[in-house]
Amino acid sequence: MLHGKNIQRLLKETLGAVSTMGSENEPLYSSILLSGINGSIISYANSDGTPTSYNKSGNNLKMMALLIRDKWNEDEQDANARKTASCYTCELADGSESTHIYTYELEDLHACVAQIPRSDLLLLFVASGKYPYGLEVLKMKSGLKAFSGMYGYKLN
């Protein structure tokens, strides 16, 4: 069973700004948990400080989720897509398996998506077009660890 409050708390934690030695990066715009089967949003969190140009309405997020889910599904079926610079492999901590992390450009936004291992769930991050893809991937790797309790979760 999914516990909405716990999922919402984890999604909000993934939004945080990141400081590195040389720079300060803004928070992600949205963190979304969605169905890998049909692209429907299960839960999401939006950053408070998003620019007015970012439409974080439910309808817009649903459309983005559907588009990203369809592209992710297409790329998962295509072995050549996993050889591109926009696909990263994330090994699980125990080394038992891996999952793929994909980065996409969606109009003026950067998106990063990965399947929660052995589950029907996708974790999607949406950030500004200036947000570094590599940093988004690092946040995704960390996010996947945070969602380890959902490994193997199947939607019925």
N, C-alpha and C positions, 0 to 999 in steps of 0.2 A: 504494500500500500504506500502511496506517495503521501508525504506529510507536507502540505502547502507552506506552512510557516517555516519549516526547515529549508525547503527549496528556495523560498523567497529570500531568506537570510543568506544562503550561499550565493545566490545570484547577485545580491547587493554587494557582498564582499568582493566579487570579481570585478566590480566597476572601478575600484579605487585607482587613484593616480599612481604613477610609478616614478620613483626617483632613481636615477643612475648617476654614476660619478660625473658625467659631463652634461646631464640635462635633466629637466623636469618635464615629464609627459603628462598630458591631460588625462582625465578619466575616460574610460570607455563610455560611449553614449548609451548602449543597451547591452544587456546580457539576457539571453533567451534560451529557455529549454523547450524543445519542440519535438514533435513526433517525426521519426525517420520514415514512417510509413506513409503519412499523408501531408506532412508539413504543418499540421495545426499546432498552435502555441499552447503549451501546457502551463507555463509560468514565465514571467519576465520581470526585469527590473530596469528602470531608466535612471540615468544619472541626473541629479538636480541641475547641474550646470551646463546643460546642452544649449547650443546656440539656437536662436529662433528659426534659423534656416533648416534645422533638423526636425522633421515631422515625426514625433514619437507617439502619434495617435495609434490606437489599437488597430484600426484598419490598415494604416501604413505598415505597421510591424507585421501584420498578418501577410500582407503582400510580399514584403521582404523575405519573411520566413518561407513562404511558398517558393519563391524564386530560388533562394539559396538551397532549399531542400531538393528541388528538381535538379539543379546544377550539381550538387553533391552526389545525388543518385547516379547521374550520368557519368561523373568522374569515377565513382566507385566501380562502375561496370567496365570502364575503359582502362586497361593496364597502361596505356601510353600516358594517360593523364597523371598517373602516379610518378612519372619520370620527369615531370615539369618542375620548374622552380617554385610553383605555387602549391606544391604538395610536400608535406613533411611527415616523417614517420615518428611516432611516439611510442617507445617501448614502455611497457608497464614495469613498475618497480621490481617485481619478482622475475621479470624477463620471460614470462610465460607466453606473452603475445604482444601485439602492437596494434595501434590504430592509426589512421591517417588524419592529418590536420590539413585542411585546404584554406587558402586565402584567396579572396575575390575582391574585385573592385566593383562597387555597385553605385553607379553615378558618381557622386563626389565623396563616397564613403568607402572605408575599408571594412571588409567582413572576414571573419575567421570562423570555421566550423569544423567540428569533429564529432564522430559517433562515440558515445559513452560505451566502452567495451562490452561486447556480448549483449547489448541492449537494443531496444527499438527507439532510443532517445538520441537526439543531437543537441550539442551545446553550441550556441551561436553568439559571437561577440560582434558588435557593430561599433565602429569608431570613426573619427574624422579621417578625411583623406590624407592628412598629414601624419597620422599615427603610423609609426614604423611597423611593417608587417612582422618583422622578426620579434619585436616586443609583444605583439599580439599573439604570436605563436607561443612565446614563453609563458604568457599569461594563460593561454589555453592549456598548456601542459600542466601548469599548476592547478587550473580549474578542473581538469580531468581527475587529478589526485583528490581534490576536495569532494568530488562526486563519486568517489569509489564505492560508497554504499549503494549506488544505483547500478553498478556493474551487473550485467545479466538481467536487468529489468525488462520485462516484456509487456507490451500493451495488449490488452484483450479486447 
